[in-house]
Amino acid sequence: SQCPNRPGGRLQSSEWPKTCPVPGQLGIVEDPDYPTAVSWDFAPRCMVGEQKENATIPRIHCLFTAADFRNGHGISLVASTTVTSHLLGLGALEDRPDPLAAQKRAARGPAYDIVDVPGKGKGVVANRRIRRGEIIIVDFPAVLIGTHFLTDAAPHHRRRILKQAIKQLPERTRERVNGLTKREGEYEVDSILGQNSNSVVLGDGEIHVGLFTEAARINHSCRPNAYFRFSEERLTMEVGAYRQIETGEEIVMSYVPVTAKHTDRRNYLKENWGFDCKCSLCLASELDVSDSEGRRRRMTELKESVLHARREGFFQDAINMAGEWLMFSEWESLPPLESEFHDTLSELYLLNGDMVNATRHGRMALDEWVKLGSVDDDQLERSRLFLRGLSLPAAQPKVGK
Ligand SMILES: C[S@@+](CC[C@H](N)C(=O)[O-])C[C@H]1O[C@@H](n2cnc3c(N)ncnc32)[C@H](O)[C@@H]1O
């Protein structure tokens, strides 16, 4: 038939779900003959979400599991059929070879160990010096859940589907998920997700909750030395170093925007995560905290001023303020990714008609992107195109004020 159930072979986006309409009945569907043109490892289980008054079609959420995702790591998606089709269309579930720099990095083995950290449970600690910009962890989601599903599903349905999502994972990944930190007195599945997930954006801007079992061991700090980037096309999370990290130092990320006020950060962590932050900044003196607050305030102001000056065409002012912003961010130990900073400066110089500096920063950006060896080559390609564009007559700068 046109929509055979679980045909053999690789995952294909084909015309699904257009040619294989998802079932229309309300409630959870557990139908082993549910037609799909995609080869999943279990029959998808679907639920029709609440139909909003102005919506023409109700949202349909399904649980899909692909056990061979990333060499047997496996993934369970609890997402709308639209988002799943979108991911298949991007080829996000297909395997592609890593860039050379990423392969070299993998060959060196992990630069960290997962160990007990006083007062915080487990944590990730560097077992060698990590250089600034280096990618420390490359991780894949064990489970990805659309937030619309979380709001549409009744609590008991939600837990049932999420438990099933974990159960259907390959054994090693399932054990890693079940071994994550959890809190007493909460439903296990809620606790695992609540304590360990990261938000990522998929499809048309919908936030999804992702469980990345390795990165989930990273504790919070208001003075992070690492950050994460997520590639939708590769369904991969990368944790990179903000600055040089010494052997024995804990690798920490911020669970809150770093520019939020100190008290707001602490309240957010208490209310949303349920812990009193014991990071180095929270344990520091009042004077240190207030110095740090001042620098972060200045960084926020300068960033806004750079954007404003750029919009208004005052490119030289934007360049000067970007330099000042860099100085403050270095003082605060929150430097930007070098590649991104050079990209920005290169563009500003181009707008200002300074081709020499535009090319200089463009080259530095490209060098950094190459060194980074990110699994997502899009930015590298954009930098290459940008540099190529600089040498073409069409790249005449717009004249600023
Ligand atoms: C994503 S997990 C991090 C890894 C976790 N420590 C473990 O043992 O697997 C988040 C939990 O770690 C603990 N945690 C993370 N950062 C902390 C901090 N700055 N201060 C105190 N506890 C922290 C809290 O219990 C929090 O709910």
The ligand as an SDF file (V2000), in Angstrom:
LIG
                    3D

 27 29  0  0  0  0  0  0  0  0999 V2000
   21.5670   19.3370   35.6290 C   0  0  0  0  0  0  0  0  0  0  0  0
   21.8690   18.7210   37.2060 S   0  0  0  0  0  0  0  0  0  0  0  0
   23.6030   18.8960   37.3290 C   0  0  0  0  0  0  0  0  0  0  0  0
   24.2900   17.6060   37.6960 C   0  0  0  0  0  0  0  0  0  0  0  0
   23.9730   17.0910   39.0630 C   0  0  0  0  0  0  0  0  0  0  0  0
   24.7660   17.7680   40.0590 N   0  0  0  0  0  0  0  0  0  0  0  0
   24.1740   15.5800   39.1550 C   0  0  0  0  0  0  0  0  0  0  0  0
   24.5240   15.1070   40.2410 O   0  0  0  0  0  0  0  0  0  0  0  0
   23.9220   14.8710   38.1970 O   0  0  0  0  0  0  0  0  0  0  0  0
   21.2030   20.0090   38.1940 C   0  0  0  0  0  0  0  0  0  0  0  0
   21.2320   19.7680   39.6860 C   0  0  0  0  0  0  0  0  0  0  0  0
   22.5750   19.8540   40.1970 O   0  0  0  0  0  0  0  0  0  0  0  0
   22.6220   20.5880   41.4270 C   0  0  0  0  0  0  0  0  0  0  0  0
   23.3390   21.8730   41.1890 N   0  0  0  0  0  0  0  0  0  0  0  0
   23.7080   22.3670   39.9940 C   0  0  0  0  0  0  0  0  0  0  0  0
   24.3570   23.5380   40.1260 N   0  0  0  0  0  0  0  0  0  0  0  0
   24.3920   23.8150   41.4460 C   0  0  0  0  0  0  0  0  0  0  0  0
   24.9040   24.9180   42.1900 C   0  0  0  0  0  0  0  0  0  0  0  0
   25.5020   25.9660   41.6270 N   0  0  0  0  0  0  0  0  0  0  0  0
   24.7440   24.8930   43.5370 N   0  0  0  0  0  0  0  0  0  0  0  0
   24.1260   23.8400   44.1440 C   0  0  0  0  0  0  0  0  0  0  0  0
   23.6130   22.7640   43.4760 N   0  0  0  0  0  0  0  0  0  0  0  0
   23.7460   22.7440   42.1430 C   0  0  0  0  0  0  0  0  0  0  0  0
   21.1820   20.8710   41.7880 C   0  0  0  0  0  0  0  0  0  0  0  0
   20.7370   19.8240   42.6080 O   0  0  0  0  0  0  0  0  0  0  0  0
   20.4760   20.8290   40.4570 C   0  0  0  0  0  0  0  0  0  0  0  0
   19.1170   20.5420   40.5960 O   0  0  0  0  0  0  0  0  0  0  0  0
  1  2  1  0
  2  3  1  0
  2 10  1  0
  3  4  1  0
  4  5  1  0
  5  6  1  0
  5  7  1  0
  7  8  2  0
  7  9  1  0
 10 11  1  0
 11 12  1  0
 11 26  1  0
 12 13  1  0
 13 14  1  0
 13 24  1  0
 14 15  1  0
 14 23  1  0
 15 16  2  0
 16 17  1  0
 17 18  1  0
 17 23  2  0
 18 19  1  0
 18 20  2  0
 20 21  1  0
 21 22  2  0
 22 23  1  0
 24 25  1  0
 24 26  1  0
 26 27  1  0
M  CHG  2   2   1   9  -1
M  END
$$$$
